[in-house]
Amino acid sequence: MNVLELTRALIGFDTINPPGAEGICARQVGRLLEEGGFTVTSHELPDERPSLIARIGGSPVRPPLCFTGHLDTVPLGAQPWRHDPFAGEVAGGRVYGRGSSDMKGGVAAFVTAALRLAPRLAGTPGLVLVITAGEETGCQGAQHLAALGGALGQAGAIVVGEPTGNYPCVGHKGALWLLARTTGVTAHGSMPEHGDNAVLKAARAVTRLEWFRFGVPPHPVLGAPTLNVGLISGGMNVNSVPDTATIGIDVRTLPEQKHRAVLERLAQYLGDEVRLAPAMDTESVWTDPDDPWIQEVYDVATPVLGARPGVRGAPYITDASVLTPAYGGVPTVILGPGEMAQAHQTDEYCVVRRLEEAVALYEEIARRWCGL
């Protein structure tokens, strides 16, 4: 099975999250890897949602190279699709479907590369493939694996196959999603003086958040930290004083920021009227671009890109926010065939040529790591 065929096969599984339902897709990938000589273990989230760890090779001299990606996808959205989101239609040099770029194309590419190299990996550092469930809703599969103690084993570096158009990125911001809750006392809407309006408290908090400053300088590549109010809800009905309200806050952080400190700063800024609780907490990822392995990845990517890569970061979060610290802070690169701008889009597609390029990139990166 070539990379396009595998991409189309993976697109054919509906793994929209929620609910996820990655099981059938994951088992298909697991069988393919087992047939190729990998040892595969499955670790399930509730509702039969497995994440896979596949290993081959191994050496006491050097830990394996890790490739990682997720199988779940986001919902289709309200707009109609011109291409069947689960058919993997190929047209104009593109393969269409939900997950084609984010990121079943990336998974198909590193699985294809790993299977091609598998017969030669005995006695080498080898590879470990970490294929997760639940990434789109907070890296749940990766967090589950990391919490299992020795399940992940060792890795010396990580390649994350998220969509970058095959341009290597050395980091991304962290994501701290917060639920800010206000409370009050309910009363009849005609007698608001007898109540305590939680929505007004939330409104005051939202107004203040517009002027919140993090107090840290921008990162030279990732830019400044950001804060967005993405949700506000509260009240029972129009003619009652609301006694509860909730604000959803999306904070994107830099490598030098610790989330506990950011939470404490926000809590102090908003005052006693607001109570904050994390809804998602994934730290940023950053590898020094002068790291020797990153420079080697740049060497491999140069012929494909037509010029030596500059230093870039990705705008989204990835499972590396969990896996990189779980593996001891190893060098990490985000490098995948999908298009960043296609992630979560209607009529999502991946360029077929990039799939083939990604296989070649992954093979060469793995060959160099394993000394082949």
Wavefront OBJ file of the C-alpha trace (Angstrom):
o trace
v 0.000 0.000 0.000
v 1.505 3.342 -1.015
v 1.131 6.583 0.923
v -1.797 7.900 -1.119
v -3.693 4.620 -0.758
v -3.091 4.597 2.996
v -4.136 8.243 3.331
v -7.373 7.523 1.479
v -8.000 4.452 3.637
v -7.545 6.459 6.850
v -9.802 9.258 5.584
v -12.477 6.605 5.045
v -12.818 6.068 8.790
v -15.104 8.570 10.526
v -13.044 9.579 13.575
v -14.693 12.942 14.198
v -14.126 14.022 17.793
v -16.428 14.126 19.616
v -17.060 11.253 19.986
v -13.757 10.137 18.416
v -14.436 6.489 17.595
v -10.786 5.968 16.620
v -10.953 2.244 17.429
v -11.544 0.683 14.006
v -9.055 3.030 12.328
v -6.404 2.420 14.998
v -6.801 -1.344 14.796
v -6.340 -1.211 11.025
v -3.102 0.767 11.433
v -1.984 -1.563 14.217
v -2.491 -4.662 12.049
v -0.557 -3.053 9.205
v 2.378 -2.306 11.510
v 2.348 -5.762 13.093
v 2.441 -7.342 9.639
v 5.475 -5.139 8.940
v 7.386 -6.447 11.956
v 6.486 -3.895 14.638
v 5.520 -4.786 18.189
v 2.278 -2.904 18.819
v 0.578 -2.162 22.132
v -2.827 -0.525 22.513
v -3.834 1.717 25.420
v -7.474 2.738 25.482
v -9.295 5.815 26.605
v -12.914 5.136 27.682
v -15.364 4.024 24.973
v -12.787 1.888 23.135
v -10.637 4.750 21.911
v -7.117 3.313 21.622
v -3.770 4.998 21.250
v -1.025 2.844 19.741
v 2.666 2.475 20.531
v 4.569 0.574 17.849
v 8.245 -0.352 18.234
v 10.898 -1.906 16.057
v 14.652 -2.288 16.453
v 16.497 -1.179 19.554
v 20.060 -0.596 20.683
v 21.765 0.155 24.023
v 23.835 2.825 22.282
v 21.035 5.247 21.374
v 17.283 5.501 22.093
v 14.819 5.190 19.197
v 13.467 8.021 17.071
v 9.800 8.780 17.721
v 7.225 9.649 15.078
v 3.853 10.775 16.399
v 0.434 11.746 15.106
v -3.263 11.521 15.950
v -6.200 9.796 14.270
v -9.123 11.914 15.498
v -10.470 14.807 13.463
v -12.677 17.835 14.082
v -16.375 18.023 13.050
v -17.325 18.844 9.465
v -18.864 22.253 10.192
v -22.122 23.735 8.945
v -21.074 24.499 5.364
v -21.738 21.822 2.696
v -18.751 19.960 1.267
v -18.234 19.701 -2.484
v -16.125 16.564 -1.925
v -17.295 13.645 0.199
v -15.386 14.131 3.480
v -14.847 10.371 3.895
v -14.170 9.280 0.307
v -10.572 10.424 -0.127
v -11.351 11.804 -3.585
v -8.308 12.656 -5.688
v -8.582 15.622 -8.054
v -6.134 18.190 -9.364
v -3.185 16.699 -7.496
v -5.001 16.866 -4.152
v -6.619 14.264 -1.934
v -9.759 15.598 -0.258
v -11.378 14.605 3.017
v -11.655 15.363 6.695
v -8.242 14.724 8.208
v -6.353 14.739 4.902
v -4.083 17.537 6.171
v -4.830 17.355 9.900
v -3.445 14.799 10.082
v -4.147 11.433 8.524
v -1.845 12.303 5.649
v 0.987 12.803 8.120
v 0.260 9.505 9.885
v 0.090 7.690 6.553
v 3.434 9.201 5.527
v 5.390 8.191 8.622
v 3.764 4.750 8.749
v 4.701 4.219 5.092
v 8.275 5.366 5.709
v 8.593 3.170 8.808
v 7.287 0.086 6.993
v 9.757 0.600 4.146
v 12.665 0.746 6.602
v 11.423 -1.994 8.932
v 13.391 -4.900 7.391
v 16.663 -3.014 8.032
v 16.079 -1.798 11.592
v 17.128 -4.828 13.657
v 20.153 -3.970 15.784
v 19.765 -0.225 15.170
v 18.311 2.373 17.587
v 15.034 1.772 15.777
v 11.748 3.612 15.794
v 8.796 4.127 18.106
v 5.513 5.298 16.580
v 3.047 6.958 18.957
v -0.377 7.210 17.302
v -2.924 8.858 19.556
v -6.623 9.310 20.141
v -8.217 12.490 21.401
v -5.659 15.086 20.364
v -8.248 17.529 19.058
v -9.903 17.853 22.480
v -6.831 18.471 24.595
v -4.223 15.791 23.836
v -6.167 13.253 25.884
v -4.563 10.171 24.350
v -1.035 11.493 24.823
v -1.806 12.471 28.404
v -3.187 8.989 29.056
v -0.021 7.379 27.683
v 2.238 9.672 29.703
v 0.315 8.835 32.885
v 0.843 5.087 32.397
v 4.422 5.204 33.597
v 6.607 3.070 31.368
v 4.203 2.706 28.449
v 5.975 5.260 26.261
v 9.443 3.858 26.843
v 12.332 5.962 25.585
v 12.890 8.251 22.621
v 15.841 10.420 21.680
v 13.991 12.866 19.418
v 10.452 13.396 18.136
v 9.003 14.099 14.705
v 5.401 15.351 14.892
v 3.608 14.815 11.576
v 1.179 17.746 11.950
v 0.575 19.921 8.865
v 3.474 22.235 7.994
v 3.673 21.857 4.202
v 6.853 19.822 4.872
v 8.548 22.886 6.366
v 10.203 22.020 9.715
v 9.005 23.960 12.752
v 10.859 23.828 16.065
v 8.087 24.808 18.474
v 4.622 26.064 19.225
v 2.860 28.061 21.896
v 1.160 26.454 24.868
v -2.594 26.484 25.413
v -4.232 27.310 28.722
v -8.015 27.240 28.456
v -9.797 28.651 31.474
v -13.381 28.707 32.658
v -14.059 31.876 34.617
v -17.178 31.595 36.774
v -19.155 34.293 38.511
v -21.987 33.721 40.967
v -24.778 35.831 42.378
v -28.300 35.622 43.828
v -31.374 35.025 41.717
v -34.453 37.255 41.917
v -37.405 38.336 39.796
v -36.348 40.433 36.795
v -38.771 43.187 37.817
v -37.009 43.492 41.170
v -33.297 43.261 40.362
v -32.419 45.105 43.558
v -33.249 41.898 45.441
v -30.695 39.860 43.501
v -26.997 39.847 42.668
v -26.406 39.705 38.917
v -23.716 37.179 37.896
v -23.866 38.206 34.225
v -22.972 41.797 35.094
v -19.982 40.499 37.041
v -18.965 38.441 34.011
v -19.375 41.489 31.767
v -17.075 43.496 34.021
v -14.531 40.683 33.854
v -14.673 40.527 30.048
v -14.152 44.280 29.815
v -11.132 44.023 32.087
v -9.666 41.126 30.114
v -9.429 43.331 27.029
v -6.745 45.311 28.847
v -4.876 42.423 30.468
v -1.122 42.376 29.818
v 1.115 39.354 30.391
v 4.203 41.343 31.339
v 6.596 39.312 29.149
v 8.345 40.316 25.911
v 7.405 38.624 22.625
v 9.259 35.483 21.613
v 11.534 36.142 18.597
v 9.754 33.447 16.549
v 6.461 32.614 18.265
v 5.499 36.238 18.912
v 3.529 37.529 21.885
v 1.277 35.533 24.193
v -2.407 36.009 23.456
v -5.745 35.952 25.265
v -9.137 35.484 23.643
v -12.583 35.433 25.225
v -14.298 32.760 23.159
v -17.378 31.936 25.216
v -19.820 33.620 27.565
v -22.994 32.105 28.959
v -25.282 32.610 31.918
v -28.758 33.090 33.224
v -31.939 31.010 33.281
v -34.413 33.256 31.450
v -34.968 36.862 30.509
v -37.087 37.794 33.514
v -34.802 36.487 36.255
v -31.637 37.884 37.805
v -28.934 35.366 36.825
v -27.067 33.705 39.670
v -24.315 32.125 37.553
v -22.293 32.947 34.442
v -19.282 31.417 32.717
v -16.576 32.906 30.503
v -14.315 30.740 28.320
v -10.799 32.148 28.009
v -8.180 30.866 25.532
v -4.628 31.815 26.544
v -1.673 30.976 24.284
v 1.654 31.040 26.094
v 5.373 31.249 25.374
v 8.118 28.808 26.415
v 9.291 31.039 29.271
v 5.793 31.267 30.795
v 4.621 28.798 33.435
v 0.897 28.190 33.374
v 0.480 28.237 37.141
v 1.990 31.721 37.242
v -0.237 32.898 34.370
v -3.317 31.557 36.159
v -2.346 33.270 39.398
v -1.692 36.568 37.592
v -5.104 36.428 35.908
v -6.878 35.488 39.126
v -5.323 38.425 40.939
v -6.142 40.759 38.049
v -9.824 39.752 37.910
v -10.327 39.841 41.662
v -12.641 38.022 44.037
v -15.736 38.241 41.800
v -14.294 35.622 39.442
v -13.146 32.055 40.042
v -10.836 30.484 37.477
v -10.456 26.784 36.676
v -8.339 25.196 33.911
v -10.221 23.389 31.151
v -7.085 22.505 29.154
v -3.461 22.905 30.138
v -0.754 22.069 27.580
v 2.638 23.719 27.772
v 4.550 25.200 24.846
v 7.279 23.342 22.964
v 10.568 24.810 21.813
v 13.821 23.238 20.616
v 16.922 25.322 20.073
v 17.272 25.525 16.274
v 21.057 25.162 16.714
v 20.549 21.682 18.170
v 22.641 19.285 16.018
v 19.687 17.027 15.226
v 17.500 19.988 14.181
v 20.314 21.111 11.897
v 20.374 17.608 10.432
v 16.629 17.798 9.785
v 17.234 21.132 8.053
v 19.885 19.396 5.906
v 17.362 16.735 4.892
v 14.613 19.278 4.149
v 16.760 21.635 2.071
v 16.568 19.726 -1.253
v 12.795 19.333 -0.905
v 12.194 23.004 -0.090
v 14.754 24.358 -2.557
v 16.451 26.422 0.172
v 17.677 25.872 3.696
v 14.805 26.279 6.194
v 14.618 29.305 8.421
v 13.483 29.096 12.019
v 9.705 28.725 12.255
v 7.092 27.804 14.813
v 3.631 26.313 14.376
v 0.516 28.325 15.327
v -1.344 25.375 16.868
v -0.680 22.979 19.751
v 0.356 19.354 19.260
v 0.787 16.162 21.261
v 4.428 17.215 21.661
v 3.261 19.445 24.513
v 2.757 16.182 26.423
v 5.206 13.794 24.757
v 8.284 16.038 24.668
v 8.384 16.496 28.472
v 7.376 12.839 28.951
v 10.465 11.839 26.961
v 12.684 14.157 29.004
v 12.637 17.300 26.868
v 14.167 15.690 23.765
v 14.619 17.672 20.523
v 11.323 17.952 18.690
v 10.419 18.995 15.169
v 6.935 19.513 13.718
v 7.057 18.402 10.106
v 4.178 17.074 8.041
v 2.737 17.023 4.520
v -0.561 18.733 5.269
v -1.224 22.413 4.679
v -1.528 24.521 7.836
v -4.295 26.614 6.299
v -6.320 23.485 5.469
v -6.611 22.304 9.074
v -10.282 22.232 10.157
v -11.457 23.667 6.807
v -14.438 22.691 4.687
v -13.226 20.615 1.700
v -9.941 19.991 3.494
v -7.229 18.598 1.237
v -3.604 17.519 1.173
v -1.370 17.899 -1.878
v -0.445 14.426 -3.134
v 3.092 15.513 -4.009
v 3.651 16.578 -0.410
v 2.631 13.133 0.833
v 5.339 11.554 -1.302
v 7.876 14.191 -0.232
v 7.060 13.553 3.423
v 7.726 9.832 3.062
v 11.133 10.614 1.574
v 11.882 13.138 4.348
v 10.871 10.732 7.094
v 12.853 7.878 5.575
v 16.016 9.959 5.356
v 15.633 11.368 8.878
v 15.113 7.836 10.228
v 18.015 6.397 8.192
v 20.397 8.978 9.585
v 19.161 8.398 13.140
v 19.568 4.635 12.814
v 22.888 4.778 10.968
v 21.634 3.121 7.802
l 1 2 3 4 5 6 7 8 9 10 11 12 13 14 15 16 17 18 19 20 21 22 23 24 25 26 27 28 29 30 31 32 33 34 35 36 37 38 39 40 41 42 43 44 45 46 47 48 49 50 51 52 53 54 55 56 57 58 59 60 61 62 63 64 65 66 67 68 69 70 71 72 73 74 75 76 77 78 79 80 81 82 83 84 85 86 87 88 89 90 91 92 93 94 95 96 97 98 99 100 101 102 103 104 105 106 107 108 109 110 111 112 113 114 115 116 117 118 119 120 121 122 123 124 125 126 127 128 129 130 131 132 133 134 135 136 137 138 139 140 141 142 143 144 145 146 147 148 149 150 151 152 153 154 155 156 157 158 159 160 161 162 163 164 165 166 167 168 169 170 171 172 173 174 175 176 177 178 179 180 181 182 183 184 185 186 187 188 189 190 191 192 193 194 195 196 197 198 199 200 201 202 203 204 205 206 207 208 209 210 211 212 213 214 215 216 217 218 219 220 221 222 223 224 225 226 227 228 229 230 231 232 233 234 235 236 237 238 239 240 241 242 243 244 245 246 247 248 249 250 251 252 253 254 255 256 257 258 259 260 261 262 263 264 265 266 267 268 269 270 271 272 273 274 275 276 277 278 279 280 281 282 283 284 285 286 287 288 289 290 291 292 293 294 295 296 297 298 299 300 301 302 303 304 305 306 307 308 309 310 311 312 313 314 315 316 317 318 319 320 321 322 323 324 325 326 327 328 329 330 331 332 333 334 335 336 337 338 339 340 341 342 343 344 345 346 347 348 349 350 351 352 353 354 355 356 357 358 359 360 361 362 363 364 365 366 367 368 369 370 371 372
